Amino acid sequence: MKFYSTRDKASRYTLKEAVLLGLAPDGGLFMPEEIPALPPAIIQNLPEMNFKEIAFELAWPFLKADFNRATVEHFMDQAFTFEAPLKPLTNDLFVLELFHGPTLAFKDFGAQFMAQLLEQMVQETGQELTILVATSGDTGSAVARGFFKKKGIQVVLLYPANRVSEIQEKQLTTIGENVTALEIDGTFDDCQRMVKQAFNDPDLREKLHLTSANSINIARLLPQTFYYAAAFAQLPPSNRAVVVSVPSGNLGNLTAGLMAQQMGIPIHQFVSALNVNDVFLHYLKSGRFNPRTAVPTISNAMDVGNPSNFDRILDLFGKNYSKIKQVIWGGRFSDAQTRQAIQWAYQKLAYLFDPHGAVGFLALQKFLKESKVDHWQAIVLATAHPAKFKVVVEQSCGQTIALPARLAETLKKPKRAELLSKHFNVFKEWLWQRVT
Ligand SMILES: *Cc1c(COP(=O)(O)O)cnc(C)c1O
């Protein structure tokens, strides 16, 4: 399988090239040249398969030109040491828990898988890599965790001082080994600018073989298709149509779901669940896409004003607005509604959502109410563990919540970060000294 840039459908890249580049040279996003249909026999057999086997079947068509079968099986084995359980809330309402990975958020799926690919590539070429990540909190720790102890790969994390939560900071600064955290005396935008400048600096690029691992990388998108198939596999047998609600920010998760659908996973309807950063809802309603500056909310991983995977969604549907509108329904909710939903689900369903999952739950309820079809099997994606947003969740449900053991361990470890000013030259000097 080859990959093209969304800005030039005639271009072709191997998977390995696309993974190393991240973004196509023309600024477009990589897409596979075809979305292969899974054989019906495999789809029928999904309920008999475990997560790693399901992941293999979905990944193989995309990977087989670049890696052999045993290697891809090894990727799955190493990357997915955690599950994506589907929990019933009622007879026809389910939660797919995507927060059982090392950093308790769904980004672990993409980060773990991408790290396997890059480690293998470093082994094949002998070319060591440095990965630079600017993070406002969550993504950075998932990526860094994924690359923890991967041979020949150094990870440098930049995060803004005093602008991430205590839990987030501990998750970023206690990893160690090949992962270094830099606490930048500036904002997230400063961190992003510094990383961008490093990529554009010829000296650094040549010496350090810089790679980014950000969420638009195709190696982070592909593994997100796996859990849609795993969700379907865990549903009780039924001939009801399936609807999945996806808490949406950069739209990577939703894009992966649409790809899984096009591969033949029988999902009939998607719900894009948004907070007040609702650029995509506006598109669904009007056909016009008008990016805006994001505003902060309690579901902060969804605070995106210019969702980068929008072009991939257009591409998947040949830019056909009416088709997109048919498959995706959108809903938007305030922080006050999100807090109420956390409380309501806790009291009435004995289920504790994090703020992102709660937006997904709200959107699904609204869709079910407005939908003309009576019977659905409905799934909400729970993208983060409620303990990651302890303060908001405790305020909403009026209960103290226990930290999972993994998180409690992390909080006990001492913070290790180097404080650096936001000036690029200081950062360049710091990077330079690591290699010379
Ligand atoms: C990143 C993130 C999202 C948004 O996912 P996208 O793929 O960017 O749409 C939702 N919830 C959580 C917890 C996240 O970390």
Ligand as a Chemical Component Dictionary entry (heavy atoms), coordinates in Angstrom:
data_LIG
# 
_chem_comp.id                   LIG 
_chem_comp.type                 NON-POLYMER 
_chem_comp.pdbx_formal_charge   0 
_chem_comp.three_letter_code    LIG 
# 
loop_
_chem_comp_atom.comp_id 
_chem_comp_atom.atom_id 
_chem_comp_atom.alt_atom_id 
_chem_comp_atom.type_symbol 
_chem_comp_atom.charge 
_chem_comp_atom.model_Cartn_x 
_chem_comp_atom.model_Cartn_y 
_chem_comp_atom.model_Cartn_z 
_chem_comp_atom.pdbx_ordinal 
LIG C1 C1 C 0 -7.180  14.016 22.001 1  
LIG C2 C2 C 0 -8.397  13.730 22.801 2  
LIG C3 C3 C 0 -9.695  13.850 22.249 3  
LIG C4 C4 C 0 -9.930  14.355 20.847 4  
LIG O1 O1 O 0 -9.559  13.405 19.871 5  
LIG P1 P1 P 0 -9.285  13.877 18.370 6  
LIG O2 O2 O 0 -8.758  12.660 17.693 7  
LIG O3 O3 O 0 -8.279  14.985 18.435 8  
LIG O4 O4 O 0 -10.589 14.335 17.804 9  
LIG C5 C5 C 0 -10.778 13.494 23.041 10 
LIG N1 N1 N 0 -10.607 13.079 24.316 11 
LIG C6 C6 C 0 -9.389  12.972 24.883 12 
LIG C7 C7 C 0 -9.280  12.547 26.300 13 
LIG C8 C8 C 0 -8.235  13.277 24.149 14 
LIG O5 O5 O 0 -7.034  13.173 24.726 15 
# 
loop_
_chem_comp_bond.comp_id 
_chem_comp_bond.atom_id_1 
_chem_comp_bond.atom_id_2 
_chem_comp_bond.value_order 
_chem_comp_bond.pdbx_ordinal 
LIG C1 C2 SING 1  
LIG C2 C3 SING 2  
LIG C2 C8 DOUB 3  
LIG C3 C4 SING 4  
LIG C3 C5 DOUB 5  
LIG C4 O1 SING 6  
LIG O1 P1 SING 7  
LIG P1 O2 DOUB 8  
LIG P1 O3 SING 9  
LIG P1 O4 SING 10 
LIG C5 N1 SING 11 
LIG N1 C6 DOUB 12 
LIG C6 C7 SING 13 
LIG C6 C8 SING 14 
LIG C8 O5 SING 15 
# 
